[in-house]
Amino acid sequence: MKRKIFVTLFLASVGLPLLAQPTANIRLTEQSLMHESRATPSPLDGAVIDDRFISFQWPLPVEAQSDGAPMDGFEHLSKKVDKTKLAYKIRYARDKEFTRNRVEVDTRWPFYNPEKTLEPGKWFWQYGYVKDGHVQWSEVLTLTVGKNDAKFCPPSLKELLTKVPKSHPRVWVMKDEWDAFIAGSVAKPERQWYLERADKVLQTPMKDVKDIKTDQVKNLTNQMQINSYLTRESRRIIDAEEQNVEALIRSYLLTKDKKYADEAIRRVMTMSDWNKNQNVKGDFNDATLLSLCSMAYDSFYDLLTADQKKELLDDIRQKGTGMYNHFNNYMENHIAENHIWQMTLRILTMAAFATYGELPEADTWTDYCYNVWLARFPGLNKDGGWHNGDSYFTVNTRTLIEVPYYYTKLTGFDFFSDPWYTNNVMYTIFQQPPFSKSGGNGSSHQNVMRPNSIRIGYLDALARLTGNTYAADFVRRTLKVEPLYLKKALLAKPGDLAWFRLQCDKALPDGPGLTALPWGYVFPETGLASFQTNWDRVGSNAMWSFRSSPYGSTSHALANQNAFNTFFGGKPIFYSSGHHIEFTDVHSMLCHRGTRAHNTILVNGMGQRIGVEGYGWIPRYYVGEKIGYVLGDASNAYGKVISPLWLKRGEQSDVHYTPENGWDDVPLTKFRRHIVNLGTTGYIFIYDELEASEPADYTFMLHTVTQPMTVDKTDKRYIHVQGLSGRGGASDAYIFSTGALQTDTTSQFFVPAHNWLRADDKGNFKKYPNHYHFTAKSEKAKVYRFGTIINTHAVKHPAKAPEILEDGRIKAGGWLISVNLKAEGAPSFFIRSTKDKVSITYKGQETIVDENGYVTTMRDVVPELEI
């Protein structure tokens, strides 16, 4: 699925061969590369698709479009429309007159998955909006279906529904497999984990919805804070009881012991109407209650009285209808409606199949849930990355495994053969190696200090399901150190995969491990990259990560285009700062999401837009054995916040997008950041190209989160900044620039981090620590360049300052660097190893890598994007 991108001087289709481009440097002029809601049809006109089945998708009618997703208590921003009156047509055929092999269907959603795979060759298609009996057809679009015997072609809904059992249980276990499942579970440790927890629950009094704490409401300043606080406090009660009841239900399914069922039924019947309490807020709570009602109905079907079944079905109908009414004609067009994608779609899916054939509404739910999965899931793009970052990635774990695993069990088709899963293994590994801090992207990244048990369970599942031996090695390395690590995820709301391991009898595969991986990996559609020096021993691994993303800073993503982070021994050094207190909290917006929090550049003191409009992208990259390279372009990222969604959120949260807070128009025309990975030495070279239509100043930023930085300006040719990990690692940055720089360091945030939301169960609010910030501000200029050498290493091996040779070249870590830092002349650098036959040359239009006689010439390529 390719999107057309408008560029200076010509119109280029995403992914066109480089020879078709009249210039090697592409200057994008679109306001955004992605849209909060779909703005273009898919497949695009002229698309060629050979890797998967065709899913036709198109924008909502204008009157139904939304500027974004409701989240954390915000009201929906779309115009009020009656969704039941939305209707569409789609037709496709082998000729533009729509006579040969014609298919025409009506649909109630803005997408359609053909029941039969389209034959290879050229096809013509149109979508139409139906209103008052008339059809407004789109232009005729074309696509070419490529021939590929291995393409991903899952079965149609019609095929799937023939496989749904009529008996119960049919979701967490199927009745005809139940006894065999119990027998097979006996030797598995997960069985005992559930039983231990359930036996404890039998001795534990049930919590009550009246226990929700409201004492802090009087101290809050706006409705956003009140909703967020009550959501958190009500979830504290409801999530705890959800865990208790799930332990009981699963223990009954593992034993058929009625004591577990009796107590679970009592608790579910008590909880079923908790959503009516005024202090219960948030869609996760609604989804939790739907999940418990539907799983109790399915699991205890033969034990329930007729009245209990009716009551549960009524509850499922009411809660499920509310969720479906929110989802349909909205989320299928939305860039990333977080809560739906994370958990609530999975819960509606399981409720739909639990009641299919018994609730009329479930016919619609199964149709929608299955077909929207085929159309949009499991990933946001083909490269396997996750633009919302590592912390929020793991919230999707159960959805990413349980939904396709259920479909696989029903149909026999391998839903994990989707190529996205293979690519996603690389994301999961490269953005957070074993025992290491995460790459530092997305809300709450600060909290992800090592791959948590949910992440390890996810890699374990993918290793078993796809045969990926890299993932298997990652899991084995973790469990060798902490054998019971997976137990930490037991009953975790978003990520407990213990039940999956009870169901799946596939063993971890054997084969090449982490040391067979390349040193780096780039995800061009997500806009991420990371490189390491040692896959075998985390204690001596120097790592860096980078982001320049077409997704901008919407959803849980940050305004950190062209930002990097460094790590040693799995600990962060130069690293993104600030705290995610709440989604739109003032500190979180200005000092965590905002650009000033990251290792990138401010222009005239201003940062990057909040929203999809504040985007970057990766035009070029190279991963070799002895050298690596990434080019990020954030030329379009800066300016006033213009997103209607984020302006509304700012208004509701007392966040002001003013010049005083770091947002305004700037004259920037170019910000390109090149990062060269200098082998496995721990050295990287960063080259920043900055240009503006009128003189502007540019502020180079570095941050640390555990230890203060030291700044040494005794050598007039560069500024030396050292950051420490606090655990035996250091990053030494040597900053060269076009002219003199004004520097400053501080240990204070622009806005203090005040914790008004996250109290422990005793009501104590943990304080957030300050972080450390370095800035180097240039004089005003139309053209400015920075060249930075960073050496990340063990403290016990002190960094050697770069040597400046008589001819102006810089010698560092066995590499010779020539770079143009003057405002005059074309931007350029040349770097070669003094030990190996490897070099990289940049002369503005091209980047050329010569590695052992193999020459790779790179010019800009715009990545393929999904929406």
N, C-alpha and C positions, 0 to 999 in steps of 0.2 A: 504494500500500500504506500504509494509515493505521493508526497505533497509538492505542489509547484511553489518554488521560492523565487521571489522577485529580487534581482540583484542589479547593481549599477551597470548600465550599458547594455544589458541583455536579459532575456528571460531564460532561466536555466531550470530544467526539471531535475528534481532531486536524484542524485546518483547517475547523472549523465556521464558518459566517458569523458575523461579530461581533455581529449583531443577536440571535443566539440566546444570547448570553452575558449573564447578569444583572449582571456586574461587568466593568469595563474592565481591571482588574488581575487577572491569573491568578496564584494561589499554588499551585504544584505541590507535591504531597505524596508522590509516588512516590520510592522509594529510588534508583531510577535510571531514566533515559529509554531507555537502551540496555541490552542484556544481553550478557555474554560469549558466551553460547550462546542461540539463539533460544528465546524464552519464549512467543511468541504466533504463531498461524497467519497466513499471508499468502496471499491477501488477508484482511484483517480482516472480520468479520461486518458487512455493510452497505456495504462499500467500493464505490466507483464508479471504474472504470478505463476510460480511453478513449485513452491515449497509446501503449499497447504491448500485446503479447500477454499472456495470463494464464499465470503460473507458480504452481502450487499448492505451498506450502511449510508445514511444521509442525514443532513441536519433536520432538527425539529422545525416546524413552521415558526415564523417569527413571533407570533403571539404566545407561543409556548416556551420560548427560549428563556433560559436563566443565565444570570451573570455569574453564577457559581453555586457552590453547595452550601446548604445549611450545616453548621458544624458547632459543636460545643454550646448548644442552646440558641443559636441564631435562627431567626425566622427565614423561611425560604424567600429568595429575592425575585423569583419569576413572577410574571403577571398571572393573575388568577384566570385559569382556564378550566373548562370541564374536560378532563382527560378522556372521559367516556365517549366524547364526540370527536376525538382525534382519529383520523383514519387515513390510510395510505394505500397506494397501489404500486406494484413493481412489475415490470415485464422485461424479459430478456429473450434473445433469439440469435440465430447465426447470421441474420442479415438486418440491415438498418430499417427495412420496411416491416420488420417483425412478423414475417410469414413462415420462416423456416425454423423448425425446432422451437417454436414460440412457447414460452411459459408466462402466464400472467396470473398474479395472485393478489388478494386483498390482505392487508396486515394492519394490526392495531398499534404497532410499534415502528419506529423509524429504522428498522433493519429487517433483513430476511436471509435465512440460511436455506439454500436449495436442498430439497430432499434427496436429490441425486447429484453426484459430483459432476461438474461441467466437463465435457470432453475437451481435449486439447484443441487449440485453435482460437480464432478470433470470435468474440461475442459482442453484441450490442445490447445496451440496457438503458432503462429509464426508471425513475421513481416519480411518483405523483402524489400530491396532496389532495385529498378528497374533502370537499366542502359543499354542503347544500346540493348534493347529488352531482356536482361537477368535479372534474379532475384537472388540476393544474400540473401538467407534465414538465419534467426537467428537460434540458437538452439531451440529445442522444449521446450516450457515453460508450466508449469502447474499452475492451480489455482483451488481453491475450492470455489464454491458459496454457502454460508450458507443459511439456510431457515429462513426467517424473514418477516412476513407479513407487518411489519412497515417500511421496507427499503425504502430509498429515490429513487424513480424511475420516473423521469420526462419524459414527452412525447418526441417522436422523432421529428426531424426537419420536416419530412413529415407531421406529425399530426399538428404541429404548423402552417405550411404554409397554411393549409386548412382554418385556422381561421383568416388569415390576411384580413381585409376589402379591397374591391376594391375602395371604396369611400375615399374622403378626407374631413376633417382631420381624421387622424388615429393614431397619436402618442400622443400628449399632451392631446387630447380628441378624442373620436371616434364619427363620424358624427351621428350615430343613437342614441347616448346617449347625444348629445350636448345640446339640450334644457333642458333635465332633469338635466344635470350638472349645467347649468346656474341657474336654479331654486333652486337647492340644495346649491348653493354657497352663496345665498343672506344673509343667517344668519351667515355666517362664517367671522371672522375678516380678514382672509387672502385676501379675495376678495377686501376689501377696501384698504388694504395695496398696492396691485398692482395698483388699480385705482388711488390712490393718487400719486404714483410714475409716472405712465404713464401721468397723467395730468401735472405734473411738467416737464416731458420730452418734451411735446408738446410746452412748453414755453422756452426750452433750446436749444441754437444753437448746432449743431452737431460738434464734434471734427473732426480734419483732420489728416490724416497720416503724413502730413508735420509738425505736432506739436511735433513729436518725438524728444526729446532732445538728442543731440549728443555732447554737449560741453565738456563732461568729457573724451571723447575717447582719446584725446591727452595726458591725464595724466596716462593712463593705460599701463601696462608693457608687456602683452602677449595676444595672440589671445583668450585664455580662458576668460580673464577679459573683453575683448572687446565684445565677443559674449554674455557673461552674462549680461553686462551692457545694450547692445542694446536690448536683450531679455526683460529685466525688463522695460526699458523705452518704448518699443513698446507695451508691454502688458499694461502699464499704460493707453495708449490711447485706444487700442482695447478692453480691458476688460471693460473700462468705457462705451464705446459705446455698447458693448454686453449687459450690464445691461440695458441700455436705450431701446435697441430694444427688449430685452426679456420682459421688462415691457409692451411695446406696444403690442407685439404679445399676451401675456397672457391676457391683458385687452380686446383685441378684442375677444378672445375666451370666455371671461367672459360676454361680452355684445353684441357682433356682431355689435358694433358701428364702422362704416367704417373710422372714423377719426383716430382711432388708426392704422388700417390696412394701410391706405394711407401713413402715416408718417413712419411706419415700412418698407414698401416696398421701399420707397425712400431711406431710410438709408441703407438697405441691398444691394440694387443695387449699391450704392456708395461704400460700403465697400468690395464688392465681390472680387475685384482684388487688395486689399491692400497687399496681400502676395507678390506681385511683387515688392514692394518697397524694396530697398536695406537695409534699416534700420529695416525692420521687420524680427525678428529672432525667432526661437523656434517652436517646434511642438505644444505647447499650442495655439499659435496664428493661426497656420494652422487649428487646430481643431475648434477653435472658429468661424472662417469664414465658415467652413463646417457646423457647427451647425446652424448658422444663415441662411445660404442659404437653408438648408434642412427643417428647421422649418418654414421658410417663404413659401417655396414651398408647404408644407403640410397644413399649417394653412390657407393660403390665396388662395388655389387652385382655388376656384370658382370666385375669384376676379382678378386673374392674366390674362394678355393678353397672347396670344400664344407666342409672342416674349419673354415676361418675363419668361414664363415657360421654353422655350428653353434655355434662358441664364442661368437660375438657374440650370437646369439639366446639362448643360455643365460645370458649376462651380462645381456642386456636383460630377460629373464624374471625373473631373480632380483632385479635392482635395481628394475625397474618394479613388480613385485608388492609389494615392501616399501613403495614410495611409495604405491601405490594402497591398500594395507591401512591405512596411516596416514590417508590422505585421507578415505576413504569413511565415511559416518555420523559425521562429525566436522566437517570444514572447511566443508561446505555450511551448517551451522548456526552457525558461529562468526563473531563480529563482524568479525574481521580477522586471520586467521592469516598473519602477515606473510610468512614465507619462501615459503609455498605460493603466495600471491597474487603475490609479487614475481617468482619465477623457476621454482619447481619444478613448478607445474602446467603452465606452458608447456612445460617439458622433457618431462614425461610425455605431454602432448598430442602433441608431435612424435614421440616414441618410439612412441606408439600408432598413429599414422597411417603411420609408416615400416614397421611390422610387421603392419599390419592384413591379415588373410587368410593370414598366415604364422605368427603366434603365436596360439593360442586365447585367451590372456589379453587380447590386444589388442582382442577384441570387447567385453569389459567395459570396458577403459580408454577406448576411443573413445566408448562410450555415456556413461560417467560424465563424462569431460572436456568433451564437447560440451554435454551437458545441464546440467551445473553452471555452465558459462559462461553459458548462456541464463538460468538461474535467478538467479545472483548477480552476474555480471560485466557490464560492465567496472568499474563504480564502486560505491561504498558507499552512494550516495544520489543523488537526482535533480539536486541543485544543481551537481554537477560538482566540488565541493571534495574535498580529500584530508585527512582528519583527522590522519593521521600526520605531516604537515608536509612542507616542501619538500625537505629532504635525502633522506628516504626515499621521497618521491614518485618521484624519478627512477630508483629501483631497479626500478620497475615498467615502465619504458619499453618494453623489447622485448616484454614480455607484452601490453601495451596496444595495440601495433601489430601484432606478428607473428601472434598467434593469430587475431584477427578478419580480418587480411589473408589469411591462409591459407584461412579459411572463405569469404571473399569470392571468392578465386580458384577454389575448388572448385565453389561453387554459383552464382556470378554474382549473388547477393544482396548488397547493400551493407550490411555490418555496421556501417559507420561512420555510417549514417543514424540510429543510436541517438542520441536527443537528448542523452544524457549527454556525448557527445564535444564537441558545440557548447558546452555549459556548462563543460566542463573546459578548453576554450581560455581562457575568461575567468579561471578559477582560475590557470592557468599564467601568464597575463599579469599579472593584478592582484596576485598574491602575490609576484611578482618582475619588475618592469619591466626594460627593457633596461639592461644594464650596472650593475644595482643589486643591493644586498644582498637576501636573501630576507626574507619577512615576519617571521621569527623564531619559528616554531612547530615543535614536534616535535624529537625527538632529533637532535643534530648540526647544528642550524640554524646554529651559529656558523661552520661551515666553508663555507657557501654564500655566497661573497662577490660573485659575479655569476652570471647564468644560465650554467651550464656547457654544454659542447658537447653533452652528452646531451640537455639541456633544449631547446636550439636545434634539434637533430635531431628531437626529438619535435614541436615546433611546425612544423617544415618538413614532416614527414609529415602532420600534421593539416591543414595548409594545402592540401596537394596532394589529400588524400583527401576533405576536406569542402568545399573551396573557400573556406575562411575567410580573408578578406583581412587581418584584423587580425594573425593569426598570420604571414601572408606578409610583412607590413611589418616585424614584429618580427625575422624571419629576415634580411630584406634589410638592415635597419639594422645588425645584428650582423656580417654577412659583408662589408659595405662597409668596416668598420673592420679586420676580420681575415678575409680571404678563405678561408683554410684552417682556419678554426676547427672545422669539422665533423670534420676529420681527427683532432683530439685524442681523439675518442670511438672511434676505430677499435679493434675487438676488445675494447671495454669490456664486461665480462661482463653487466651489466644493461641497457646502453643503446646498443650500437652498431647504428645503423640504416643503415649504408653499404650493406648487402646489399639492404635495402628500396629504397633509391634506385636500385640497379642493376636491380631488378625493375619499379619503377614509372616509367612514362614521362609521367605527368601533370606539367605545369609548375606553378610557383607562380602562383596566381591574382593578377590585378590588381583593384584596387578600393579602397574606403575603408581608410585606415590607422589607426594608433594615435591620431592626433589627432581622429578621429571618435568615439572611445570616451567614455563618461561619465567624470566625475572619480573616481567611486567605484563599488564593487561589493560586495554583501553575499551571503554564502552561508549562509542561515539554517539549513539542515539540518546542515551541517558546523559552523556556529558561527564563521564568519570574516567579516572585513570589512577593506577597505583603501581609502584615498583618496589621491589625488595632486593636485599643482597644475600640473604641466607634463609632458605626454606627449611633447613635441617635443625638449626639451633636458634630459637627465638632470642636468646640472651645476647647474641651478637648480630642481630638483624637490624640493618638500617633501612627504614621504609619511608616513602613519601606518597602522599595522595594529592589529587588535583581535581577540581571541578570547574567546568564551563558548560552550562547545560541549557538546551532548548526549552526546558520546562520553566526556566526562570526561578522565581521564588514564591510560587503559589503553593497551596496545600501545606505540607510540612517542610518544604524545601526552603533554603536560606538564600539571602541576597549575597552570595559568595562566588560570583562569577570570576574566573581566573585566580582563584585562591588555592593555596597549597597548605599542607600540613606535613610536619616531619616527626619521625618516631625513632627511638632506639630501644632495643630490648623489649619491644611491645609497649613502651610507654610514650606518651605524647611529649613533644618539646615545643617547637613553634606550632601553635595549634589554635583553632577557632575558639573564641571566648564567649562568655555570657551564659545565662541560665534560662532554660525553658520552664518558666514558672507556670504559665498558662498560654493557650494558643495565641491570644492577642493582648496579653498583659503588656504594659508600657515598657518595662525593662526587657521583656522577651522580644518585643518588636524592635526597640531601638538599640539594644546591646547584645542580642543573640541572633535574631534574624537579620538585623540591619548590617550593612556592609562594614561599618566601623569595627565590627567584632571579628573580622577575618583577615587573613594574610594576603591581602590584595591591595588595591589602590583607590584612594578618594580623588575626585577631581573638583578643584575649588572647594574642598571640604565636603563635597556632596557624595552620597552613595548611590547605589543601584535601586531601580524601581522595585517596589513590592508588587508581585503579580507576574503573570506570564510575560508581560511586556519587558521585564528586567532580565532578558535572556542573554546567554552566551552560547558558544558552540565550539566544537573541535574540528577545525578544517583539515588537519594533517596529524599523523602519528606514525610511529615506527617502533617495533619491539624486536630487538636483535639479541644475539648472545653476548655482545660486548658493548653495546650502546643502545640507548632508548631515547625516544623523543616524543613530545606532545606539544602541539600548538593550540592555544585557546584564544578565542576572539570574543571580547566583551565590549566591542565598540557600540553596541546598541543597548547596553544594559542600564545606562544612567538616565536620569531625568525625573520629572515630577511623577508622583504616583497618580495614575489615571484609571486604574482598574475600578469599575463600579463596585465590584465585590469587595475589594480591599478598602476602598473609601468608606463603604458602609460599615465594614467591620471596625475601621478606625474610629468612626463616629460613635459607634456603640461602646467602644472600649476606652474612650478618651485618649486615643493615639492621634497626634496631630502631625500630618506630613508637611512640615514647614521647613524652610531653609535653616532655621535655628536647630531643628532636629535632624537635618542631614539630607533633605530632598529638595531639589530644584533643578531647573534646566541648566545644562552645562554645554559648552561649545565643543565637546569631545567629538572627534570624527574617527579616531582609531585607538583601540587598546588591544594590542596583541601581545600575549605572553608566551614565550618559547621556554620550555624546560627540557634540558638535555640530561639524561641519566648517564653518568660517566662510569659505565661498567658496574662492577660490584665493589667499587672503592668507597661508597658512601658519599661521594661528591655528586652534586648536581649543579648545573649552570642555568641561570634564569636570565632571559633577555626580554625586557619590556619595551615595546614600541608605543609611544603616546603622541598623538597629534590632535590639534584642535583648530577650529576656524578662527579663533582669536586667542591671544595669550591666556593661559590658564596655569594654575599651580597643581602639582601632582604629589600626593602624600603616600609614600611607601610604608606599609604597616607590617609589624610582627607582633605576635601575642604569645604569652605563655600562661599556663593555668596552675602550675604547682610551685614554681620557683621564679624569683625575679630575674630579669635579664641584666647583663652587664654591657655597657656601651663604651667602646674605646675609639677615640678620634685622633690619637696621636700621630698616625700616619695620614697625612693630608690627602693621599690618593684614594682612600676608601674609609668607610666606617665599619668597624668590627663589632658585631652584636653576638653575644653568646647566650644561648638558652640552655637550661638544664632540665633533665627529666625528674631529678630527685631520686633516681634509681640507677645511677651509674652511667647515664648517657648524656651527650651534649650535641647541640647543633651550633656550629660557628658560621655566621653569615658575614660575608665581606661584600659590602654594597658600594659599587662604583656608579657614577652617574654623570650626566652631561655637565652639571654645574654644582655649586655649593648647596648643601642641604641643611635646613634647620631641624634639629632633632629634639625630641621630648620623650620622657618616660613617665608613666604614672601607674599606680596600683589601684586607682579608683575607676569605677564605671561611670559612663556618661549619665546614667540614671541608676541609682542604687537598686540592688536586687532584694526586694522586699517579699518575703514569703507570706502571703495571705491565704494560701490555698492548701498546701500540702502538710497537714498535721498528722502525727502518728495517732494510734488508737487511744492515746491518753490526752490528745488535744495539744501536744507540744509541736510548735512550728520550728523546724530545723532552719538554721541560718545558712545562707549561701555565702561562700567565701569570695573575696575579691580576686581578680586576675590581674595580669601585668601586660602593659601595652607600650609599644615603641612606635614612634612615628618619625619619618624623615620627609620633610616638606621641601619641595623645589621652589626656585623662583618662577615667576610667570614666564611661559614660553609657548609658542605654537607647536614646537617639536621638542620632545624630551625623551631620553632613553636611560634606562637603568640596566646595569649588568651586575648580577649577584652570584657569587660562588658560595655554596653552602656545603659544609663538611659535617656529616652526622656520624658520630663515632662514640667509642667508650671513653669516659672521662680519664681512665687510667692511661690512655694513649692520647696525650694532648694534641690539639690541632696545630699544624704548622701553617703559619701565615703564607698566603700566596706570594710568589716571587715575581716581581715586575722586571722583565728583561729590558736591555737597552733599546731594543727595537719596539718596545711598547707591548709585546706579548706578555701574557700572564701564564705562569707555570703553577699548576696546582694538582696534587695527587696523581702525578704521572701523566698529566694532560697539558697541552699547550693551547692557549686560547687567544685568538685575535678577534677583537670586537670593535665595531664603530659605535662609540658613545657620543660622538659629536652630533649636534643638531643638523649639520650640513651633511650632504651625501646620502646615498641609499643605506637603509638599515642592513647590517650584515654581521655575520660572525663566521669564524672558521675554527674548528676544534679538532685536534688529532691526538692520538695516544702516542706516548714516547716508547711504549712497550709492544703494542700490537698494531697490525695494519688495519686501522679503523679511523675514520674521520667523518665529520659532518660539516657541511657548508650551507650557509644561508645567505642569499643575495637578494632578498625581497620577493622575487617572483617564485622561486623554487627553493626547496630544501633537498639537499643531496647527501645521502649516506653512502659511504664506501666502506664495506665491512668485508675484509679478506678478499678483495677484488670483485665482490658483488655490489653493483651500484644500483641504488634505489633513488629515483627522482620523485619527489612529492609536490603536488600542487593541490589547491583547495578542492575538497569534495564536501558537499552538503549532505548530512546524514539523512537516511529515510526516517520519516516520522509517522506515527500511527494515527494522529487525530488533528 
